[in-house]
Amino acid sequence: MDEQKRIGPIWVLVNHSRGQITFVTKEMLQDAEEVARSLGVQVWAILINGDDPAEEPWDEQVGAFGTDHLLRVSATGMPYLTAEACSIILEELSGKYEKPYLMIIAHSIEGQEISARLAMKWHTGYANDCVSFSIGIKGNVEATRITYGEQLETMVAFSKEPAVISFRPGSAGIGMPTKNRKAKECTHQIDLTSYPFKQKVQGIFPADPRKIDITEADFIVACGHGVGTQDNFLILQELADRLGASVAGTRRANDKGWIDIERRVGLTGKTICPQFYMGI
């Protein structure tokens, strides 16, 4: 690596739900730690909260998966944070703290928008739906994407930093967490009241599990050809409704007409990463 090239920290935007960091956040943090240790740099977890004052042991949760520093951001003046707001917050943080060399955000509908907006603000490159990342021999960020219908791997090399990538959930998996390890925590407050946002969220309502994109579903009940009949599938649908889960299925289940093609998983379907998966 070029000795003159300065390598900054790796930032990971934390996703959390019901007081717990998500599976994809754990993946991103552990992969970031592996890259950071090889370079002698630090991993920063960026956790953005709205007006919710709930206190959770975030330093323990992110520390267990390789984080050195936890930056907790309290954003006031906007009850429901949008992708636009998150990108503005991250841009402001990069001016007050050491700017990252690599910014990692979970690949979701919101994550893609945050990543694209942030890359535009930083006048840098963005690679979406990445399954791995590293720092090349010349010090540039490299990311791997699965392309052409999951048939090829494409390596993206960034010529400018900070590099921004969105990371595909479920592509890395997680190892054992490190017990009794805490990240060094610092807090930052941002008042969003005066920002001229082009859009504001008026309210958030739970999505209908029957209609939500299965790539975004946290709870999934999946069926295969072995379910046997349409009547049996209806029993499975009732189970999913009672669990508040979405229904997915295999290609054979789709061929039988039990599920639509949009709800198909596997090699010929969608890649999913729920917190709970029941296959029947």
Order of alpha helices (4+ residues) and beta strands (2+ residues): beta-beta-beta-alpha-beta-alpha-beta-alpha-beta-alpha-beta-beta-beta-beta-beta-beta-alpha-beta-alpha-beta
